[in-house]
C-alpha cells in the first residue's frame, strides 16, 4: 500500500479521536488499527513508522508508540467465585433409583 494512503487514513482516524480525552483517544486509535486494519496494513504502517514519521499526526504517532509496545499489563486470570467447593443450596446430587431425578 502507498505510504500516502496509509498516512491519509491514519490522520483521518486521529482527527476523529481528537475531541476525546487524550488517553481515550490513544486507546481508540490503537483499537481501531488493531480491529479494522488487516495485518498486511499494520505491517506496512510499522515499516513506514520505522523509516520516519513525516506526515503523521502527533496524536496518531503517540497512539502507535503505545500500540507497538504491546499490551499494557499481563492478562489476569478470572478469580474462581466458589473456592470452598461446597455445593450451592438445593444442588445436592440425586439419589433416585435408576439415576436422574425422575425416580
N, C-alpha and C positions, 0 to 999 in steps of 0.2 A: 504494500500500500504506500502511496506517496506520503512523504513527510508533511506536506502542506495540508493534506486531507486529515491526517491524524491531529495536527496542531489545531486546525479549524474545529474539529469535533471536540477535542479536549477543551478548548476555550469556550465552546458553547455550553458544555457541561458545567464548567467553572462559573460561567455567567449566570446560569440557572441557580446555583447554590450560593451566590454572593450575598444574598439578603439573609441567609441563615446565620445563626451564631457560628463563630469560626470553627469550633470542634465538630459541630454538627455538619457543617459544610464539608470539612475534610473527610469525615466519615461517609457522608453521602456521595461524594465524588469517588472515593475508593470503592464503595459498594456498587456504584453504577458501572465502573470499569470492570470490576470482578464479575458482576452478574450479567452484563449485556455485551461485553466485548469478548469475542472468541479468542482462544489462546494465541492464535497467529497475530491478531491485532495487538494483544498485550505484549507479545514478544517484540513486535516491531516498535511499539511505543518504548519499551525498555531500551532497545538498541538506540533509538533516537535520543532518548534522555541521557544515555551514557556518553554519546558523542557531544552533547551540549544541550542547553535548554533555551536556545534562542527562539522566540516567538510564543512560548507557552506562558499562560497566565501565572503570576506568582502564587495564587491560591491553588491552582492545579499542581504546580511543582511541589508545593508543601504537602498536598494530599498524596502525591506519588512517592515522595520521600518516606512517608509513613506506610504507604501500601507495600512498597518493596522491602520494608523491614520485616514484614510478616506479621503474624498475629500479635496482639498487644500483650496477651497473657496466655499461659497454658490453659487448655480446656479443662474445666473442673468436672469431675465425675459427679453425677447426681447422688445426693445423700439417700440412703435407704431409709424409708419412712418407718417401717416396723422392724426395728432391730431386735426386739425382745423375742421374736419367733413364737409368739402366743397367738393362737387363732382368734380372730375377732369374735365377739359375742354373737351367738347364733350360727356359727360356721363350723360346728362340730361335724366330724365325718359321719356318714350314715352307717348304721349297723343293721339295717333291714336285711332279711334273708333274701338271697338271690341278687344282692347288690343293688345299688341305686336307692332312691328314696321311695319308690313306689310300693315296696313291700310285697 
